[in-house]
Amino acid sequence: MERPLRSWMFVPGNRQRFLDKVYELESPPDAVFFDLEDGVVPEEKPAARELVAEVLRRCAPGPLRTVRVNAVGTDWFREDMEAILVPGLECICVSKVESARDVQTAAAALERFDPGGAVRIVAAIESAASLLRAPEIAAAHPRVLAIMFGAEDYALDLGLGTKREAEASELIYARSALVVAAAAARVVSVDGVFPDLEDPEGLLADILQARRLGFGGKSTFNPRQIDLINEQFSPTLDELEYARRVADAFNEATSRGDASVAVGGQLVDRPIVLRAQRLLELADKLSSRAGRRP
C-alpha cells in the first residue's frame, strides 16, 4: 500500500460528531480506526455498526478507512463483519489477536466481499501469548498490512501498574519484539497510544522512543497528538541532507568499483545506502501527498 502510515487515530463508532470530524481536521491522521471494540459500550454496539457503515459508504478520500472490530470468536465479531462489509472499507483492525488462525478467520470473512484482496488487515497484539506468536501472526496472510501494539491490554495481562513511568521502560521488550516480527514479515509496525493528554513532553519522549525502536507509525485517541506524531515520523531536513550525501557518495564509489565509501568520517556500505534511499522515498511520498491536497 503506497501511502504514508505514520498516525492512526481511534474514533468511537457510536459518536456521529466524532465520525464526521475526522474529515474536517486541518491536520488529519494518515489512517483512522472507526472503533467498534473497547471505545463502544456493549449496548451501543448495534447503533455504532450502523453509523460506521454509513460513514464508510459516504466518506471522501482521506485517511485510510479502517474499522476496529471485536475479537474473533465473539458474537460481536460476526455481527461487526456483517455490518461493515460495505463500499468504502479499506482495512479492518482485528482486536486481541491470539494466533495466526484468528487472522485467517478474519481474512476468510473478507473473502466473499473482497475476493481481490484489496481490503487489508491490522492485527492487534495485546497479550503475552500473542506477543510470543507475533511473527506467525504478522505472516499469517497476504492481507496483513500491519501489526499494532495494544499497550494497555498487554500491561493488564502482565499485571503492570496503572500509570506509566518515564519512557515506559517496562514495555521496551514488547515493543522491540513486535517491531522485529513486523520487519520479518515485511509489514508495518504501529505503536500503541500515549494515554496522558496533558503531558506533551512525555508524548514527545514516547514518540521518539517508538521511532528509535523501529516503529513505522503510532496510534492515538486524540487529534491534538496527530501533528507531533506525523512530524516525528517524517524525515527531518538534516536526515534528508545526510541521506542524499550518502546516496550520492555511494553512487560515485560504485562507479569506481568500490563497495563502500566514507561520508563524514563514517564508513558507508550497501545496507546504510538502502536505509538512506528508503528515507528519501518516504520524503517523496509525503511531498506528493501534500501536493495533492487542495
N, C-alpha and C positions, 0 to 999 in steps of 0.2 A: 504494500500500500504506500504509494509515493506521496506522503504528506507528513509534515511535522506533527509529532505527537508528544509535546512537552508537558502540557497541562490537561488534566482530566477533572472535570467538575461534577460532583454529585448534585442532582436536583430531585427533591422529593416528588414522586409521581402523583401525589394527591393534592398538590398546590398549584392551581392553574396560573396564578400570577408569577410564580417562580418558573414554571414551564415556559411561559411567554417571555419572561425577562431575559432568558438565555440569548435570544436573538435580537435583543435590544442593547446588549452590553457594548460599550465603546471598545473595550478590550476583551473579546470573547476567549474562552478556552479553546484549545485545539480539538478537544473531544469532550463530550458530555455524557454522563451516566444518568439517564432517566431512571430513577430508583423505584423499584417495587419491593425491595427487601427491607433492610433494617430502618430505612427512612420513612416507612409507612406502617402504621399500626395495623394489626390483622383485620379489624372491622372496616378499614378504609381501603383495603387492597382491591376489591372489585371495582370501586369507583376509580381508583388510581389506574388500573389497567385500561379503562375506557378513555381516560384523559390522555394517557401516554400514547395510545393507539391513534387518537385524533391528532395529537401533535406530530406524530410521525407522518401521517398522511398529508398534512398541510405545510410542514416546515420547509423553509427555503434552504438553499445550500449554505453551509457554515460549518460549525464544529461536527466532528464525526458523531453520528447519531447512534448511541449505544444505550441499550436497556439493561439495567442490572436486575436479573431475575432471581427468584428464590432457589435454594439449593435443590439439586437433582435428588429425587427420592421423596420429596414433599408433594402433597397435592397442589400446593401453591405453584410449584414449578410447572406442572402440566397446565394449570389454568393460565399462568403467565404466558406460556408459549402459544396457547390457543388464541390469546387476545392480541399479542404484539407482532405476529407474523403478518405485517401489512406493508404496502409500499412505503418507502422512506426509511425502513430499518436498514442500518448498515453494519451493526455489530451487537452482540449480546455479551454481557458480563455475567458469567455463572458464578454465583457466590458459594463460598465454603466447599470448594472442590477438594475432594479427598483422594481421588485416584484418576488414572487415565480413563477408566471406564466412565466416570462422570462426564468428562469432555466428549467422549464418543457418543454417549447418550444424547447430549445436547446437540452434537453435530447431526445425529440421525433425526432429531426433531426438526432441524432446519432443512433437511434434505428435500422434503416434499414441497416446501415453499420456495426453496432456492437451490435447485439441483446444480447450478453452475458454480457454487461455492463463493459467491460474492460477499455474502454476509459472514462476518468473521466472529471469532470468539476471544474474549478475555477471560482467563481462568484466575479466580481469586484464591491465593494461598493464605489460609487463615488459621492453621493449626500446626502443631509439631509434626503430626503424621503427614500432613500434606506437604510440609517443607521437605521432609525426607524423600517424598516422591516427586518433588518439583521437576527434576529432569525428565521423568517419563510423562508428567502432566504437560510440560511445555512442548514435548514432541508427540503428543497423543494423536494429533490430527492436523491435516494441512490448513484447516480453517483457523487454527490458533494464531492470533495476531500478537497477543501479549499475555504475560502473567503479571499479576498485581499482588503486592504485599498488603494483606489486611492486618495492619499492625495491632489494632485494638483487640480483635478477636484472638490473634496469636498471643498477645500479652495475657489475655484472660486464660487461655489454655495452659500457659506456663505458670500462672499464679503470680504474675508480676504486680507491682504496686499500681495504684490508680493514677498517680501523677508521674509524668516523665521527668527525668532529671538530666540536666545538662544536654548533651547531644545524644541522649538515649543510647549510651554505650551498650546497654543490655540487649539492644536489637541489632547490633552490628553484624554478628554472626549470621543471623537470619537474613538480613538484607543482602549481605555478600553472597550467601548461598543461593538466594533467589536470582541475583544478577548473573551468577555463573550458570545456573540452569537455563536462563533465558538465552544467554550468549551461545551456549552449546547447541540449543535448538534453533538458533537464528531467529528469535522472536524478540519483541520489545519487552523491556522490564519497566514496570510502573511502581514507584514507591508509594507507601501509604500516606495518609493525611497527617498534617501537623495540627493538633486539635486546639491549641491556645491562640485565639484570635487577637488577644491583647498583648502578644509577645513578639513584635516584629524582629527583634534581634534573634530570638530563638528560632523563628521561622527561617531566617536567612541562614543560620548555622545548620539547620536541618536540611535545607535545600542543598547547600554547599557539600555537606557530607554525602547526600544522595548522589550528587553528580560525581564526586570523587570515587565513590564506590562503583560507579559504572551504570547507574540507572539511566534509562532513556527519557523518563518523564516522571511526574509526580501528581498525585491526586489531591483534591481539595474539596471542602464543603462550601467555601465562601469566595465570591468573586473578588474580594479585596486582596486575595493572595495570588490571583492569576498573573498580574503583571510581573511580580517578583519571580514566580516560577518560570515564566517564559523568558525573562531576562537572564536568569542564571543557567537555564538550559539552552541558551543560544551562545554561539561563539562570540567572544569579545574581539574588539579591534586588534588588541595585542596578539591574541591567539591566531587570528586570521593572518596577520602580518608574518608571524613566525611560520605558520603553515605554508604560506606562499614561498618564503625563503627556503624552507626545507624542500618543497617540491621542485623549485627552480634549480637549486644546487644539486639535487639528486639527478635530475634530468641531464644536467651538464656532466656530472660524473659518469653516468651510464654511457653517454655519447663518447666518453674517453675510454670506455671499457672497464671502469671502476664500479664495484658493487656497494661502496659506501663512501661517505664524504663527511667532513667536519663542518658543522654550522654553528657559529658562535661558541666554539670550543667543545661542542657535543658531537659525538660520533652518531651519524645518521645512516641507518641501513633500511632495507625494504619495509619491515614492519612499521617503523616510525613514519616512513613516507606514506604508507597506506592509511595510517591514522590521520595524517595531515590532509590527505585527499578526502577522506571521509568528512572531516571538519569543513573543508571548502565546499563539498557537495551539499551539506546541511545549510550552509550560508546561502547557497544558490537557491535552494528550495524556499527558504524563509524570504528571500528577496523577491522571488517570483510570486509567492503567496501575497506579500504586501502589495505588489504591483497590481494584483487583480482586484483589490478592494476598491470600492467606489470612493 
